[in-house]
Amino acid sequence: MFGLKFEVAVLILVLAASFLSFGQFYWDKLCAKRGWRRIPERTLLLVALFGGVFGAKLGQRAFRHKTYKQPFRTQLNLILVVVVIAMPVLLIAPLREMIVTALR
């Protein structure tokens, strides 16, 4: 990604996706209050899965949005667990290389 180290590129992706996800939760809450067309849950979850889970969890708490809705809450928490487990694998080069070698 533009000549950046892989780890830096991953962190930039996570940061950008988190900002996007936080904004989506704000917008979806606003739409819910005003009766406008909402952002599909699938879209919220996909952005969370591709790095935006930290922004999604912050947005969920900050705006008190989708905190009780099931199965959304469980799915978002599961994505959080997957991302927290995957981040060290992506960011620690020797660990990443070991897994790539094992998968070959």
N, C-alpha and C positions, 0 to 999 in steps of 0.2 A: 504494500500500500504506500505509494509515493516514496519508496526507498526507506521507509521506517522499519525499525526492528519489529519482528512479529509481535512481541509482547506489548510494545507501545501501540501498535495498530489495534490489538485486542482491547486494550484499555480505552482507547479513543472510541472504538465501536460501542463498548459498554456504556461509556459516559454519554455519548450521543443518543443511544437507544433509551437510556434512562431518562434523559431530558424529554425525549419524545413521549415516552410512556407516562411520565408525570403530567405532561400537557394533555395527553389523551384522557387521563382520569379527571382532570379539571374540566375539560370540555364536555365529557360525558355527564358529569355531575350537573353542569350548567344546563345541558340539554334535558336532563331528567327533570330538573326544577321547572323549566319553561315549557315542557311538553313538546320539544323539538325532536327531530329524528336523532336517534342514539347511535353511538359507535357499537358495532357488533362485539359481543364478548369474545368471539373467535379472534378478532383483530387485536383486542387488548391483550389476549393471552399470547398471540404470536409475537407481538413486539416484546413482551416480557420474556418469552423463550429465547429470542435472539439478542439478549443482552440487556433488555430494559426492565428486568425484574426488580432491581433496586429502586428505580423511579416509580414503578408500579406500586410497590409496597409503601413507599413514602406518600404517593398520591392517594392510595387507599386510606391511609391513616389521616393525612392532612385534610382531606375532603370528606372523610367518613362515608366513603363510597364503596359499595359492594363488599362491605365488611361481614355481612351475614348471609349473603346470597350463596346458596349451594347449587350445583357443585363448583361454582366459580372460585369460591374461597379456597377450597381444597386443591383445585387445579393450580391456582396461583402459588399456593404454598409448596406444592410438589415441584413446580418449575423453580422456585427459589432453592430447594434442596438440590436439584439437578445442577443448577448454575453454580452453586457454592461448591459442589464436588468437582465440577468441570473446570472451574477457574484455575486451581493449582495445576491441573494437567496441562492447560493451555499456556500458563505463564511460567512454569518452571521447565526450562529447556531439557535437562536430563530426564525428567519424568516423562515429558512429551516424547522424546526420542525413544525411550524404553517402550512406551505403549505402541508407537508407530512400528518399531521393530518387531514387537510381539504379534502385531496384526498382519504382518507380511507373511 
